[in-house]
Amino acid sequence: TGNNGDMGIFRVSYTGPLYSTDDVSSNGDGDSVLLTADITLGFPPMTVNFDATESFDPDTDGKGFALRYEWDFEGDGYPDESVSGPAVKHTYTKSGIYFAYVTVYDSQGAGDVTKIMIEVERAPPQPLIIEPDEDASFAVGDPIRLVGAGIDAEGGPPFIHLGSPNASSRGPFHVIMEPTVGNHLELPAAPGPMDVESAKDTHLTVLLTVTDDTGLSMTTKTILRPKMVDLLFVTVPSGLILDVDGVEYTSPVALTTWENHRFEVEAPTQRKDTSTTQSRDESTTYIWESWSDGHAQLHDFVAHSSSRNTGATALVANFKILPFGVPSTGAASSTSSIRSNQGDDGSVSGAIASAVFIAIGAAGMIAVIGFVVWMLRRRMPREMDKDAYGATPDDECAVVEHAITDESRPSSDDGSDVEARGR
């Protein structure tokens, strides 16, 4: 029947090897030929071990007694005269379906034949990354050479497709260079990580794909790891906030990133709670004073290895306390907004501090004026006594004593008291 179930006579084409038992004479005694192979499916080069040692001649009642073996590995009708014996091996270097034949002859020249099918699939080319080496490492800005090779098992010319380095982390790939066809390429400068926070978990992955003339391809990859730098960010006093690559950290903080990675650091003006059990709702405002590297409050920092090659590379931010009543806007850059729980900016805090300062100054002036008035009022009675008694301040005690003496003396009608007072 046909494919559609129709009845009829159809032409049949035989695609098997042009080999049959009719090509050898048989003694009619039913010689038994048994053939096995250790592998029947694979990729080139594919080496197959054939074994026909179990074949025997019933007339001799013994295995291998006076038997001769003839092998045809390709099934093309032409025996391979280079091999003989019951156990042999052959290597298939090209893909295809083969029928391996063995003909076993007895001492009288009669023989039987059997076959086994060997399927050799077309193998994709094997890619090989030559550069970068799997043990190589890099720093940000270093050139990266991309050199690869392809090995085609069947001798065809490989088509080399070099995939670019990709920044890889625990998440998906981040492509830093589009895949490029060719060989002996170079990435002028190795990129930096996506950020400091994820730098220690990332690396570069180089992909290489080779394709043969039939379109089969194979891809391989190698990991290119960065040189790492340990960093330590410190504030004086300790415990203040630093902005490192867009993320706020409380100092001291240890971070790790790629060598030569460039990112921003900032030491913002900030308010720190200094409340204690005895005093509540107290805070201190800190303004940036200097960096240990001598740069601005907000600047680019490059992660270089420590000059001593030991320990971490440290960066210190020095802060000072904002003087009472001095606006913070003049002591910090445009980025130095005060970071507080209340969200007040530097200008508001400065205005509040200035208002308090003015209020205290006014109170001080009032106190001074009051003191002057008190002194003047104390001075006034003394001047009045001088006018009444014609005495200086040094004679005050004498005048008082004289007055008391006169008052204690009895008065007389003849005016003696007047005489005594005027003495």
C-alpha positions as CSV (number, residue, x, y, z in Angstrom):
1,T,0.0,0.0,0.0
2,G,1.1,3.6,-0.6
3,N,1.4,6.4,2.0
4,N,-2.3,7.2,1.5
5,G,-3.5,3.6,1.8
6,D,-3.9,3.1,-1.9
7,M,-3.5,-0.4,-3.3
8,G,-1.1,-0.9,-6.2
9,I,2.4,-1.8,-7.3
10,F,5.2,0.5,-6.3
11,R,8.8,0.8,-7.3
12,V,11.2,-0.2,-4.5
13,S,14.8,1.0,-4.4
14,Y,17.4,-0.9,-2.4
15,T,19.9,1.3,-0.7
16,G,21.9,-1.3,1.2
17,P,25.4,-2.5,0.4
18,L,26.0,-4.4,-2.8
19,Y,27.1,-7.4,-0.9
20,S,25.3,-10.8,-0.2
21,T,26.0,-14.3,0.7
22,D,25.7,-15.2,-3.0
23,D,29.2,-13.7,-3.5
24,V,30.7,-16.6,-1.6
25,S,30.3,-20.3,-2.1
26,S,28.7,-22.2,0.8
27,N,29.3,-25.8,1.6
28,G,25.7,-26.1,2.6
29,D,26.6,-27.3,6.0
30,G,25.3,-24.1,7.7
31,D,28.5,-22.6,9.0
32,S,27.5,-20.2,11.8
33,V,29.0,-16.7,11.7
34,L,28.5,-14.5,14.7
35,L,29.6,-10.9,14.8
36,T,29.6,-8.2,17.5
37,A,30.8,-4.6,17.8
38,D,31.6,-2.7,21.0
39,I,30.0,0.5,19.5
40,T,27.6,1.1,16.7
41,L,26.8,4.8,17.0
42,G,29.0,7.8,17.5
43,F,30.9,10.7,16.1
44,P,34.1,10.6,13.9
45,P,36.7,9.7,14.5
46,M,35.0,6.5,15.7
47,T,37.0,3.4,16.4
48,V,35.0,0.1,16.5
49,N,36.2,-3.2,17.8
50,F,34.7,-6.1,15.9
51,D,34.6,-9.6,17.2
52,A,33.7,-12.8,15.3
53,T,35.4,-15.3,17.6
54,E,32.1,-17.0,18.3
55,S,31.8,-18.2,14.7
56,F,32.2,-21.9,14.2
57,D,32.0,-24.7,11.6
58,P,29.5,-27.5,12.6
59,D,31.5,-30.0,10.5
60,T,34.6,-29.6,12.7
61,D,32.6,-29.2,15.9
62,G,35.0,-26.6,17.1
63,K,35.2,-22.9,17.2
64,G,37.9,-21.2,15.1
65,F,39.2,-24.5,13.9
66,A,40.7,-24.1,10.4
67,L,38.6,-20.9,9.8
68,R,39.7,-17.9,7.8
69,Y,38.2,-14.4,8.2
70,E,37.7,-11.7,5.6
71,W,36.6,-8.2,6.5
72,D,34.8,-5.5,4.6
73,F,34.3,-2.4,6.9
74,E,32.8,-0.1,4.3
75,G,30.3,-2.6,2.8
76,D,31.5,-1.7,-0.7
77,G,32.4,-5.2,-1.7
78,Y,36.1,-4.7,-1.4
79,P,37.6,-6.6,1.5
80,D,40.3,-4.9,3.6
81,E,43.4,-7.1,3.0
82,S,45.3,-5.4,5.8
83,V,43.5,-7.2,8.5
84,S,42.6,-10.8,9.3
85,G,41.7,-12.8,12.3
86,P,38.5,-13.1,14.3
87,A,38.9,-9.9,16.3
88,V,39.8,-6.6,14.6
89,K,39.2,-2.9,14.8
90,H,38.5,-0.1,12.4
91,T,38.3,3.7,12.6
92,Y,35.6,5.6,10.7
93,T,36.7,9.2,10.0
94,K,33.6,10.4,8.2
95,S,29.9,10.5,9.0
96,G,27.6,8.0,7.4
97,I,25.8,4.7,7.7
98,Y,28.0,1.7,7.2
99,F,27.5,-2.1,7.0
100,A,30.5,-4.0,8.2
101,Y,30.8,-7.5,6.8
102,V,32.8,-10.5,7.8
103,T,33.1,-13.7,5.8
104,V,34.2,-16.8,7.5
105,Y,35.7,-19.6,5.4
106,D,36.4,-23.2,6.4
107,S,39.4,-25.3,5.4
108,Q,37.6,-26.4,2.2
109,G,37.0,-22.8,1.0
110,A,33.3,-22.7,1.7
111,G,32.2,-19.7,3.7
112,D,29.3,-17.8,5.2
113,V,28.9,-14.0,5.7
114,T,27.1,-11.8,8.2
115,K,27.0,-8.0,8.7
116,I,26.4,-5.3,11.4
117,M,25.3,-1.7,10.9
118,I,27.6,1.1,12.1
119,E,26.1,4.6,12.2
120,V,28.6,7.5,12.3
121,E,26.9,10.8,12.9
122,R,28.3,14.1,11.7
123,A,30.2,15.7,14.5
124,P,30.2,19.4,15.1
125,P,33.5,21.2,15.0
126,Q,35.3,21.5,18.3
127,P,36.0,25.1,19.5
128,L,39.2,26.1,21.4
129,I,39.8,29.4,23.1
130,I,43.5,30.2,22.9
131,E,43.4,33.7,24.4
132,P,42.5,34.7,27.0
133,D,44.0,31.8,29.0
134,E,41.8,30.3,31.6
135,D,44.2,31.4,34.3
136,A,44.4,35.0,33.1
137,S,43.1,37.9,35.1
138,F,42.6,41.6,34.3
139,A,42.2,45.1,35.7
140,V,39.7,47.7,34.4
141,G,41.2,49.3,31.3
142,D,43.5,46.4,30.3
143,P,43.3,45.3,26.7
144,I,41.8,41.8,26.1
145,R,42.9,39.7,23.1
146,L,40.4,37.2,21.7
147,V,42.0,34.3,19.8
148,G,40.3,31.0,19.0
149,A,40.5,27.9,16.8
150,G,38.1,25.3,15.5
151,I,38.8,21.6,14.9
152,D,36.6,19.8,12.3
153,A,36.8,16.1,12.7
154,E,35.9,15.7,9.0
155,G,38.5,18.1,7.7
156,G,36.2,21.0,6.7
157,P,37.3,24.6,7.3
158,P,35.9,25.9,10.6
159,F,33.9,29.2,10.6
160,I,35.0,31.0,13.7
161,H,32.6,33.2,15.6
162,L,34.1,34.9,18.6
163,G,31.5,35.9,21.1
164,S,32.4,39.0,23.1
165,P,33.3,39.1,26.8
166,N,30.1,39.4,28.8
167,A,29.8,40.7,32.4
168,S,28.4,37.8,34.3
169,S,27.0,37.6,37.8
170,R,24.4,35.6,39.7
171,G,21.9,37.3,37.4
172,P,21.7,37.3,33.6
173,F,24.5,38.3,31.2
174,H,25.2,42.0,30.6
175,V,26.6,42.2,27.1
176,I,29.5,44.6,26.8
177,M,30.4,43.9,23.2
178,E,28.3,42.5,20.4
179,P,29.3,39.1,19.0
180,T,31.8,39.5,16.2
181,V,32.7,37.2,13.3
182,G,36.5,36.8,12.9
183,N,39.6,35.9,14.9
184,H,42.5,37.6,16.5
185,L,40.3,40.4,17.9
186,E,41.0,42.8,20.7
187,L,38.8,44.5,23.3
188,P,40.7,47.8,23.7
189,A,39.8,48.3,27.4
190,A,38.3,45.9,29.9
191,P,35.1,47.4,31.4
192,G,34.4,47.9,35.1
193,P,31.7,46.2,37.1
194,M,28.1,47.4,37.1
195,D,28.5,48.7,40.7
196,V,30.7,48.3,43.8
197,E,28.0,46.4,45.7
198,S,28.0,43.5,43.2
199,A,31.6,43.7,42.0
200,K,32.8,40.8,44.1
201,D,30.3,38.4,42.6
202,T,30.9,39.3,38.9
203,H,33.4,38.4,36.2
204,L,33.8,38.3,32.4
205,T,32.8,35.3,30.2
206,V,34.2,34.9,26.8
207,L,32.2,32.8,24.3
208,L,33.6,31.1,21.1
209,T,31.4,29.5,18.5
210,V,32.8,27.6,15.5
211,T,30.7,26.3,12.5
212,D,31.6,23.8,9.8
213,D,30.7,23.9,6.1
214,T,27.5,22.0,6.7
215,G,26.2,24.4,9.3
216,L,26.9,22.4,12.4
217,S,28.3,24.5,15.2
218,M,29.6,24.2,18.8
219,T,30.1,26.9,21.5
220,T,32.6,27.0,24.3
221,K,33.4,29.6,27.0
222,T,36.0,30.6,29.4
223,I,35.8,32.6,32.6
224,L,38.0,35.7,32.8
225,R,38.3,36.9,36.4
226,P,39.2,40.5,37.5
227,K,41.9,41.5,39.9
228,M,40.2,42.4,43.1
229,V,41.0,45.3,45.5
230,D,39.9,45.5,49.2
231,L,38.8,48.9,50.3
232,L,38.2,50.4,53.7
233,F,36.1,53.6,54.1
234,V,36.5,55.4,57.5
235,T,35.1,58.6,59.0
236,V,36.6,60.6,61.9
237,P,34.7,60.5,64.2
238,S,33.5,57.0,63.5
239,G,29.9,56.0,62.8
240,L,29.1,58.7,60.3
241,I,27.5,58.1,56.8
242,L,29.4,57.9,53.6
243,D,27.9,57.7,50.1
244,V,29.9,55.1,48.0
245,D,28.9,54.6,44.4
246,G,25.3,55.8,45.1
247,V,24.8,53.6,48.2
248,E,24.9,54.9,51.8
249,Y,27.1,53.1,54.3
250,T,27.8,53.7,58.0
251,S,31.5,53.8,58.6
252,P,33.7,52.0,58.9
253,V,32.8,49.8,56.0
254,A,34.9,47.3,54.0
255,L,34.1,46.7,50.3
256,T,35.7,44.8,47.4
257,T,35.8,45.8,43.8
258,W,37.8,45.4,40.6
259,E,41.2,47.0,40.3
260,N,41.1,50.4,38.6
261,H,37.3,50.7,39.1
262,R,36.3,54.3,39.1
263,F,33.2,55.4,41.1
264,E,31.9,58.4,43.1
265,V,32.4,58.9,46.9
266,E,30.8,61.7,49.0
267,A,31.0,62.7,52.6
268,P,27.6,64.5,53.1
269,T,26.8,67.0,55.9
270,Q,24.7,65.1,58.4
271,R,23.1,65.2,61.8
272,K,23.8,62.5,64.3
273,D,21.6,61.7,67.4
274,T,23.6,62.2,70.6
275,S,20.8,61.8,73.0
276,T,21.6,60.0,76.3
277,T,19.5,58.8,79.2
278,Q,20.1,62.1,81.0
279,S,19.5,64.3,78.0
280,R,17.0,63.6,75.3
281,D,16.3,64.9,71.8
282,E,19.9,66.1,71.3
283,S,21.8,65.9,68.1
284,T,25.1,67.1,66.6
285,T,25.6,68.4,63.1
286,Y,28.8,67.2,61.3
287,I,30.2,68.9,58.2
288,W,32.9,67.5,56.0
289,E,36.3,68.9,56.4
290,S,38.7,66.9,54.3
291,W,39.5,63.5,52.6
292,S,42.7,61.7,53.1
293,D,43.4,61.7,49.4
294,G,43.0,65.5,49.3
295,H,40.1,65.6,46.9
296,A,36.7,67.4,47.0
297,Q,33.8,66.5,49.2
298,L,32.2,64.7,46.1
299,H,34.8,63.2,43.8
300,D,35.7,60.2,41.7
301,F,37.7,57.5,43.5
302,V,39.8,54.9,41.7
303,A,40.3,51.5,43.4
304,H,44.1,51.0,43.3
305,S,45.9,48.3,45.2
306,S,47.6,49.3,48.4
307,S,51.1,50.6,47.8
308,R,52.3,48.2,50.5
309,N,50.6,45.3,48.8
310,T,49.2,44.2,52.2
311,G,45.8,45.0,53.7
312,A,43.1,47.1,52.3
313,T,43.3,50.5,50.6
314,A,41.9,53.0,53.1
315,L,40.1,56.3,52.5
316,V,39.4,58.5,55.5
317,A,36.8,61.4,55.6
318,N,37.4,63.9,58.4
319,F,34.4,65.8,59.8
320,K,34.0,68.7,62.2
321,I,31.1,69.7,64.4
322,L,29.1,72.6,63.0
323,P,29.7,75.6,65.3
324,F,26.6,76.8,67.2
325,G,24.7,79.4,65.3
326,V,26.8,79.2,62.1
327,P,24.8,78.3,58.9
328,S,25.9,75.0,57.4
329,T,25.4,76.2,53.8
330,G,28.7,78.0,53.8
331,A,30.7,75.1,55.1
332,A,29.7,72.5,52.6
333,S,29.3,72.0,48.9
334,S,26.1,72.1,46.9
335,T,25.6,68.4,47.6
336,S,25.9,68.7,51.4
337,S,22.3,68.7,52.5
338,I,21.9,67.7,56.1
339,R,20.8,64.1,56.4
340,S,18.5,63.8,59.4
341,N,15.4,61.9,60.5
342,Q,13.4,65.1,60.2
343,G,14.6,65.8,56.6
344,D,15.7,69.4,57.3
345,D,18.2,70.8,54.9
346,G,21.3,72.9,55.7
347,S,19.7,76.3,55.2
348,V,16.8,75.6,57.6
349,S,19.1,74.2,60.3
350,G,21.4,77.2,59.8
351,A,18.5,79.6,60.2
352,I,17.3,77.9,63.4
353,A,20.8,78.0,64.8
354,S,21.2,81.7,63.9
355,A,17.8,82.6,65.4
356,V,18.9,80.9,68.7
357,F,22.2,82.8,68.6
358,I,20.4,86.1,68.1
359,A,18.0,85.4,70.9
360,I,20.8,84.6,73.3
361,G,22.7,87.8,72.2
362,A,19.6,89.9,72.9
363,A,19.3,88.4,76.3
364,G,22.9,89.2,77.0
365,M,22.5,92.8,76.0
366,I,19.5,93.2,78.3
367,A,21.5,91.8,81.2
368,V,24.3,94.3,80.5
369,I,21.9,97.3,80.3
370,G,20.3,96.2,83.6
371,F,23.6,96.0,85.3
372,V,24.5,99.6,84.2
373,V,21.2,100.9,85.5
374,W,21.7,99.2,88.8
375,M,25.2,100.7,89.2
376,L,23.8,104.2,88.4
377,R,21.1,103.9,90.9
378,R,23.5,102.8,93.6
379,R,25.7,105.8,92.8
380,M,22.9,108.4,93.1
381,P,22.4,108.3,97.0
382,R,26.1,109.0,97.5
383,E,25.9,112.2,95.4
384,M,22.8,113.3,97.4
385,D,24.6,112.8,100.7
386,K,27.5,115.0,99.5
387,D,25.1,117.7,98.6
388,A,23.4,117.6,102.0
389,Y,26.4,117.5,104.2
390,G,29.1,119.0,102.1
391,A,31.3,115.9,102.6
392,T,33.1,113.7,100.4
393,P,32.4,109.9,100.3
394,D,35.4,109.5,102.6
395,D,33.7,111.7,105.2
396,E,30.5,109.8,105.1
397,C,31.1,107.8,108.3
398,A,32.1,110.9,110.2
399,V,29.0,112.8,109.1
400,V,26.8,110.0,110.2
401,E,28.5,109.7,113.6
402,H,28.3,113.4,114.1
403,A,24.6,113.4,113.3
404,I,24.0,110.6,115.8
405,T,25.9,112.4,118.5
406,D,24.0,115.6,118.0
407,E,20.7,113.9,118.1
408,S,21.4,112.2,121.4
409,R,22.2,115.5,123.1
410,P,19.3,117.2,124.8
411,S,18.0,120.4,123.2
412,S,17.9,123.7,125.0
413,D,16.1,126.8,124.5
414,D,19.1,128.9,124.3
415,G,20.1,127.4,120.9
416,S,23.1,125.4,122.1
417,D,22.3,122.6,119.7
418,V,22.5,124.9,116.8
419,E,25.8,126.1,118.0
420,A,27.1,122.6,118.3
421,R,25.9,121.6,114.8
422,G,27.7,124.5,113.2
423,R,31.0,123.9,115.0
